[in-house]
Amino acid sequence: MNVHRVETVIRQDRTVVLKDLPFGVGERVAVIIFYCASKRSEKDRYPLRGTPIKYLNPTEPVAQEDWSISK
């Protein structure tokens, strides 16, 4: 099976046009269409960037009850 991948957009009239395909005239092909999510902008990529961080009791032990000492 020979596979060729093309990305394009749906036209205003809800059609898709594929040009310059590497197949010969009269050859049978199957077309499968997948939805591609929009590429994120740099701002959307890191939504928490620039958000202030507040530490509550930063020097207190964490999960102290999860530890035990074996004797």
Summary of the structure (lengths in Angstrom):
residues: 71
radius of gyration: 27.3
end to end distance: 66.1
largest distance: 81.2
contacts: 43
relative contact order: 0.11
helix: 10%
strand: 0%
